[in-house]
């Protein structure tokens, strides 16, 4: 999916919602666990009920990997039932030496046909650029994350007072472009989103942390939106676990629609 196509979907749906498929076998409704592939059934019903409002889906690969070979088969099936006009993110956080990164890229881009993959930048250029060699595919680079431990490294300042996350943003601009490079920027960082936007004015951000983690959608839009929206705001637990009963998919739809309505207002206000 190209950047223009992604923005077209945002305009069409008046939404920049990404639904995170953190499909935990221990949290899905009990009635699904008797099915042959309970995780697939769970994700399928979530997708069917929320696709009207979602611009992207983000399966967290760990929840599938933990199930062994069956989990990988389930992941493939889930990716295949996502409508083709919706952006897909393999939340795998890969990043290794060049030849290994190339194989990770082939796995997610060629074998599974995801539109994008999250990548860790710690090992530098040769660990990231193999992912950028695939046409119409995206790298989503970890920049300023929403977890508590992010301050351990990402906010460390060099002798000139520049935080590490800013160096990551600046250096990575040499490797990719707004046409194939996004950044993970956590919603819980509030005003720091604006600092990130100053460094990379045109790139899309994948923004976790809205909903269960307490991030403010208003702040994300205020500080992060650009002329093509430039945001994919992820909600996982707040949508997919809105109910633990048989109405879980309908409850997920309700929560997704609620966020979409807020996003419509944000688009009208800031775009």
Residue, then its C-alpha position, 0 to 999 in steps of 0.5 A: x500500500x502506498x502513502x497516497x492509498x493510505x491517506x485515501x482510506x483515512x479520508x474515506x473512513x474519516x478515521x486513523x484507527x489501527x486495531x491491535x490484534x493482541x489475541x491472548x488465548x488466556x483472555x479470549x471468551x471461554x466459548x471460543x476455546x472449544x473451536x478448532x482454531x479459537x484465536x482465528x475465530x476470535x480475530x475473524x469476528x473482531x475484523x468483521x465487526x471493526x473493519x468499517x472503522x479501521x484503517x489498519x490491523x496490527x497482529x502482535x506476533x508474540x501472541x501467535x508465536x507462543x502457540x508454536x506452528x499452529x500459531x504461525x498458520x493462524x497468523x497467516x489465516x488472519x492476515x488473509x481475511x483482512x480486507x485488502x484496502x486495509x493496511x496490515x502491520x506485523x508487529x514483530x519488532x525485528x532487527x538483526x545483522x543484514x543477511x538475517x534482516x533480509x530473511x525476516x523481511x522475506x518472511x513478512x513481506x513475501x511469505x505472509x504479504x504484510x504491508x509493514x513490519x515494526x523494526x528495532x533500530x538499535x543495530x543500525x543501518x544494515x539491520x534496517x535497510x534490508x526491510x526498505x528494499x521491498x516495493x510498496x512495503x513499509x518499515x515502522x521504526x521504534x523511535x519513542x515508545x510508550x512503555x515505562x522502560x523507554x526512558x532507560x535508553x531513548x531519553x538519554x542525552x548526548x554531550x549536545x543535549x540531544x536525546x537518543x530517540x532524536x538521533x534515531x529519527x535524524x539518522x534513519x531519514x538517510x535510509x528511507x523516506x515518508x513513502x516507506x518509513x514510519x515511526x512508533x511514537x507512544x501516545x503517553x509521551x504527550x507533548x514529546x510527540x510534537x518534538x518528534x513531528x518537528x524532526x520528521x514532519x512528513x512521516x506517518x506515526x504508529x501511535x500505541x498507548x491510547x485507551x488502556x494505557x491512558x494516552x490522550x487522542x486529543x494530544x496525539x492529534x494536536x501534536x502529531x497530525x500533519x497535512x496527510x494526517x500522518x497518524x495511525x493510532x492503535x488501540x488493542x485491549x480497549x477494543x478487542x477485550x471490551x467484553x469477555x462474553x459472547x457479545x465480544x465482537x459487537x462490543x469491539x465494534x462499539x468501542x471502535x466506532x466510538x474512537x472513529x467518531x472522535x477521530x472524525x472530529x480530530x480530522x476536522x479540527x487539525x487537518 
